[in-house]
Structures are given as structure tokens and as C-alpha cells.
Amino acid sequence: MKILIVEDSRFSRTKTVRELSEKGFDLIEASDGRMGLELAREQKPDCILCDLLMPGVDGFEFLRAVKREGLDIPVIVITADIQETTSIRVRELGAWDVVHKPPKLPELIEKIGTAAGKASG
């Protein structure tokens, strides 16, 4: 399963990539939303993990662009923002689910599997 990780924090991105690659996922990395959109269009991943607060194209704009372009790829937002209003807002913008930082690997794998499974089936 191919996963695109869009995260500006090198530490967070590297940690997530390492953990998921050890579980057999094929990972693509983007350090910002603009690069993430380009890779989503080109690579057609099965699922996208996206941070919210990034310079340039942030997670909110990333979600808008995914929806606007009709990219049929589930996006799971990973954020330190625990406010319910943020969770509601990103779901309204098309996010499949929200995971709070730091993500717990079993929860993340479960949500990836559910999102990718529903999107393809």
C-alpha cells in the first residue's frame, strides 16, 4: 500500500516514515503542501497523511485542493490541534479522519487500512 506523508517537520515525517516502512508500507514524502499535491497527482497513493500547520500550502488548503481537483484519495489529518472545531472543519473539507500528534502506530495503521479499504471498495 502506497502512503503519501505531507509533513513539514523533518523529525515527525522521518519518524512516521520509519515506523510505517517497518510495517511494510510504501512511503512517499513531501515536506510541504505544494509538493504533496504534486506527488498526489503523479503517484496516486492509496492514502495521504497530512499535517495541518505548514508554511505555504497548509493542510486546510491541501484538503481544498484535493477536493477541487477530484483526487479520490482518502486524507487522514495528523495534527497537534485537539480542538473539536478543527476536527469538524477538516472533515467538512473532505478529510477522512483526524489523528492527534504524536500518532500512535496501531491507531494510525488501523485508520489507514479503513480509509484505503473504503476508498477502494
Secondary structure, 3 states (H helix, E strand, C coil): CEEEEECCCHHHHHHHHHHHHHCCCEEEEECCHHHHHHHHHHHCCCEEEEECCCCCCCHHHHHHHHHHCCCCCCEEEEECCCCHHHHHHHHHCCCCEEEECCCCHHHHHHHHHHHHHHHHC
